[in-house]
Amino acid sequence: MFTPNKNELKAFWDLARTFAARELAGKVEEHDRYPFGEFFHSVLDKAYTVGFLSVMLPDAAGGTGGGITALCEILQKICEVDASLGGIIFTNALSQEILRAAGAEDLALSIFPKAASAKEFLVSFPAYANPAQTDALPRVEGTGGNCTLTGRFEFLVLGNIAGHAILPARAGKGPEYSFFLIHLADEGVEKSDPIFTLGLHACPALDVTLHGVKARLIGKENTGNQYLEKVSLRMNVAAAAMNAGIIRGSFNEALAYSRQRLQGGRPIANWSEVGMMLAGMSIKADVAAMCVAQSCLELEQKGDECASRVLAASLHVHELACEAVGDGIQILGGYGYMKDHGQEKRFRDARMVQALFGPAPMKKLDMIRRAAGLDKSNA
């Protein structure tokens, strides 16, 4: 995978900025009505056409091979306007990274180069779960090319808009699990209604119940946790990029409003209290963007050697986002709680993004256990 140069990264940035302005701006409230309103299939198909769903894939698999830095550039600009599309891009990239980590090029080539639409290209994944900490996973029956999955899995992200899914499953009672690829159109797949979530409404999820569904093993048996660990560092940075974009979008909205809203005969941006809040939001936005940029740089130069710093930076960005979106609501006053300006959506979305890969407290505990060399299974 090549590392894009400055001009190539700017091209990704410009494309995402232009796309967000044309396809998302002014339509966020409409898109956020899902699952009670229509899903934005036309926007998703355009995102697929311009390559947002394939930026991490190598050329041979139908992608651009842009790497983590390019993905983060796209996610930041998209999430400034609507983090729901960012969630779709993130989840699909996570699925692709699992396939690559497992060396499952054959499976990747059976899906991505042959896809003719976003639905055929998307691969759903339980992006909020840690399978190692999940007791009830689907059960594997059979071996080799004759595997089937039976059981239930809750909160499968993109499960109602994707053609395939990557699911964890166990053959025995131990903590180990394997990843399997299934086709979501299989007659043995029973889907629930879409789940109405706190945020990222247009990045949908549902529960699936499997009745002897044919499945293809991804990589080796009982190595699912190794593959997830291998990709989690990069994808934690990608999640941080989403919240960095949310911070910037919240600041932009608050600044624009405070320049127009008059109180005492002058814009409220000139009032010291509001000015201090805006300054704080601006600092948080810049710090978050810097954390993401530096994390991408360290990943490209040092790989897993920088794991502790990268994870710390990602957690810090999520905390900054949850603080900043609260300030964004306060600056707008009562309007901040209305859907018209998008601030209340950013408040909800930031917390959903923070929960990717599991709740923040659990991720902090994992960090200290790593640093102390503790066995997580005994903690």
N, C-alpha and C positions, 0 to 999 in steps of 0.2 A: 504494500500500500504506500503510495507516494505521499509526501508532505507538501500541501499546496503552498506556493509562494505568496507574497503579499498581494500581487495582482489577482491571483486566482481566488484568494480568500475574499478580496473586495468584490469579486464577481458574485460569489455566493451571497455575500452581505447585501449587495444591491438587488439581486434577484429576490431574496426573501423580503426586503423592505418594500419593493415595488409590488410583489404579490400580496403582502399584507394590506397595503394601501388600497389595492384594486378589488381584492376578493373578500377581505374580512372587515375592513373599516366600515362602520355604519350598519353592519349586519350582525354584530356580535350578540345583541339581545335576541334577535330572531333565531340564531343558531343555538343559543343557550336554552331555548324552550324544549329541546329534545330531552326526554322521550315523549313529551306531550305535544310536540310539534314535529315538523318534518326534519329529517337528517339532511345535512348539507352535502349530498352525494356529488353534486356538480363541482363544488369547491374541492372536494377530496380528489376527484378525477383530474382536475387541473394541477393539484399538488403532485400527483403521480406523474403527469405528463412532463412537468418541468424538472422532475428528478429529485424532489424532496424525500421520497420514500426509498431512494436507492443510494444515497450519498455515501454510506459506509461500505457498500458492496464493491468488490473488484470488478474490473471491466468484463471479465469472463462470465460473470454472473449477472450481467446487465446493469451494473452500477457505474459510478464515477470514481470510486476509490478515494474519496475526499478525506477520509479520516475523521478523528474526533474533533479537530479544530474546525473543520468545515461544518460538521454537524452542529457544533455549539454556536457558530455564527448564525446558522439558519434558525435554530431554536430561539435564540435571543430576540431576533427581529420578529419572528412569528408571534412569540409569546408577549411581546409588547402590546399586541393588539388582541389576540385571542389564544390563550394557552391550550384550549381544547384541541386545536389542530396540532399544536406542539406535542401534546400527549400522544396523539396518533403516530406522529413521526417518531417520537421517542420509543414507543412500545414496539413498533415494527423494526426499528434499528436494533433494539434489544434482542428480538427474535433472530434477526440475521446474525448478530454477534454470537449467540449461542451456537448456531449452526457452524459458524466459522471456528469457534473455539473447540468444537468437537471434531473438526476435520470432516464434516459431513457435506463436502462439496457436491456429492451426487444428489443429495436432497435439495440443496440450494439450486442446482441446475435444473432440477425437475419442476421447480416452481417459478423462479423469478424471470429467466429469459423468455419463458413461454407465456407469461401473463399478458393479457390484452386490456386489463382494466385494473383500477385500484383494488377492487374486491379480490381479484385473483392474485394480486401481488402481496396483499396484506397477510401477515401471519400473527395471530393473536397470542398473547402470553399473559400469565398471571403476574403483572408487573409490581403489584403491591405485596406479594406474598414472599415469605422465605420458606421454601418447601421443607428444609431441614427442621424447621420449628412447627411444621404442620403435621398433626397426628394422622388425620384422615385423608390420605391420598388415594386416588384410584388404584385398583389392583391389576397387576400384569398377569396375564395367562398366556402360556405358550412361550416359545423361544424362537430366536432367529427371525425369519421373515414371516412367521405365523403368529405374531403377537396380537393380542386383543386387550383392550382396557375396559374395565367395569368399575363403576363407582361414580362418585359425585365430586365436582370441583366448583368451589364458589368464587365469584368475582374474577371471571376470565375477561381481561381487558381486550376489546375489539372483537369479542366472540360473536357479535351479531352483525358485523360488517366485513369480516375476513373470510377467506376461503379455507385457510388452514389454521391449525393451532399447535403450539408446542406445550405439552403438559407433563408435569412430573408424575411419576407413578412408582409403586413399590411391588416387588415380587414376594417379599417376606415381611417380618415384623421389625426388622432393624431400622435404624435411622437413615441408612443409605437409600438413595432413589436414583432413578434414571429418567432421562427426558425422552419423550416420544412425539412423533409428528402424526397428527390425525387430520382427516378431511372433515370439515364441519358440516358438509352436506351428506355425510354417511347417515343411513337410516337409523342407525343405533344411537345417534346423538340427539338427546332431548334438551331443548333450550328453554330457559325461563324467559319471562318478560324482561325487557331492559331494566337495570337497576337504577333508581333515581339517587344519584350520589350528591355529596356535599358540593363539589365543584367539578370542573371539566365535564359538564353535561354532554357535550358533543364529542367526547372521547369515551364512547359507551362501553359498558361491561354487562355481563349476565352470568348466571349460574348454568352449568351443564351437568347433565346426568348421562353417563355412558353405559350402554348395554351391549357388551361384546363388540366394541368398535375396533376395526382393524387399525393397527398402529405400526409405525416404523421406528425402530430404535435409533436414537441419535447418538453417535459415538459408541462408547463402551457401556456395559451394564454397571450400575451402582456408582457412576462417576458424575452424576448430575450436579452435585454440590461443587465439584472441582471446576466444571465448566462455568457455573454461575459465579464462582469466586474469580475466575480468570477474566470475566468481562465486567464485573461489578465496579471496578475502579474507574474505567472509562465512562461507564454509563452513570455512575454517581456524579461525575462532572457534567454530563449531559443534562441530568436532572437539575443540577445547580444552574446551568445555563438557562433553563426554563424559568426558574425563579428570578434570575438576574434580569431577564426580559420583563417579567411581571413588575419588578421594582421600577424599572425604567418607564414602563407604560403608566404606572400609578403616579410617578413623579410628573410625567408630561401632562397627564390629565389634571393633576392638582395645580400645576403651574399655570396652565391655560385658563383654568377656572378662576384662580386668584387674581389674574390680570384683568379679567372682565368683571368680576363681582365687586361692586362699589359699596363701601361702608364709610360713613362720615365724609363723603365727598371724594374719596380716593380709593383706588384698588386695594383690596385686602392684602395683596402681596406686599404693600408698603407698610403694613402694620408689623411691628417687631415680632410679635408672637407667631404670626403666620410665617413671616420671613425665616424665623429660626426653624420652624418645622420643615419648610421647603428646603432649607440648607441641609438639614439632617437627612432628608430623603435623597437629595442630590449626592451627598457623601455616600450614603448606603448604595445608591445605584452605581457610583464609580468604583467603590470597593468591591462590590459583587462582580462587576465586569472584570476588574483586575484579578480577582481570585480565579475566575474561570479561565482567563487568558493565561495566567501563570501556571495553572494546573495543566492545561493542554500542553504548554511548552515543556513542563517537567515530564509529563507522560511520554512525549515524543523523544526526549533526550535521555531520560533515566529509567523509564518503564516502572516496574513494581518497586524499585528502590525508594521512590517518593510516596509510597502508599499512605503513610501516616499523615503527611502534609496535605496530600490531595483530599483525603477523606475529611480532615479537619476543615479545609477550605470549603468543601461542599456543605458540610453541616453549618458552617458559619453563614454561608449565603442563604440557606433556608431560614435561619433565625433572623437575618437582616430583612428578608422578604416579609416574614410574618409581622415584624415591627413596622416596616415601611407602609404596607397596605392599610394598617390601622391608622397611621398618620394621614394617608391619602383620603380615607373616609372622613376624618375629623375636619380637614381643611374644607371639604365641600359641605360640611354641616349636615342638615337634613337631607340634602340632595345626595350625599354620599351613600345613603342607605337605599337609594332608588336605582333601578336598573338602567336608567337613561344614560348615565355617565360611565358605567362599567366598573366603578370602584368596589362595589359590594361583590361583584363577580371575582375580581382580583383577590379580594379578601378570602373568598372560599377556595379559589384555585390554588393560592399559595400554600394552603394547608394540605390540599390533595397532593401537590407536587412534593411537599416535604415528606409525605408518607410513602413515596416510591421506595421499593426495597425494604419496606417495613417501617414501623413507628420510629421517630427520632430518638426517643430514650433507649430503645434496643440497639440502635446503631451506635450510640455513644458508649453503651456498655460493651459492645463488641470491640470498639476501639481500645478501651482501657484493658480489656482482656488480651488483645493482641500485644499491647505494649508490655503487659506484665507476664506474657507467656503462659496465660491460664488456658486450661481446656474448657471451651465453652459448654461442652456437654455436662461438665460437673459444676458449673457456676450456678 
